């Protein structure tokens, strides 16, 4: 296999990894929103609080690896706000911003029908 074919193949594989990341991240953002909704405007506590922080941390840490620095930044903002004790309404606004960032990345990477 020559270098051009190998590069093309790796490009396709990376594009598939990006798609998987975006699909998974879309679901993770929905989970963040669900956790906040379930708390009914109150601060998260216990297992739900830890799950919220872990999801935000995971998305923050992995976004840049797939070429989505803006998703990492948005998720990092959520994690920092959570750790600073921000109110649920502010966290919900930040989750909505992350959701918009993920949607924009899906459209720009996979097309408007994705």
Beta strands, then each sheet from edge to edge (+ up, - down):
end
